[in-house]
């Protein structure tokens, strides 16, 4: 599957672990502000095909998670997961022919991170209803 940031400076290919079945959001302070839907890939299954020099990285707290953004348009493309550093979270909106507006997206409890507590917990769900279907 191919992906890119908004301006196209960063382009990549990725193989997802289980398609859209891993789609999720997180309620930690950073992810809540970022607001992206992520899907999972193994760390070695994402290849930047263009613009690796256009990526910038942000880390915080334990510095385990590494969040990558295009330094030109600011779009988050992917991150190395804190809960499993051998996996990446990939911004679903960056993937060609995909949309983050799924009917239901799980929201993980990142405020009580699974590596700090007894494991991953569900904080809630987000639901998207197309305006044409909401009448």
Buried (B, 14 or more C-beta within 10 A) or exposed (E): BEBBBBEEBBBBEBEBBEEBEBBBBBBBEBBBEBEBBBBBBBEEBBEBEEBEEBBEEEEEEEEBBBBBBBBBBEBBBBBBBBBBEEBBBBBBBBBEEBEBEBEEBBBBBBBBBBEEEEEBEEBEEBEEEEEEEEE
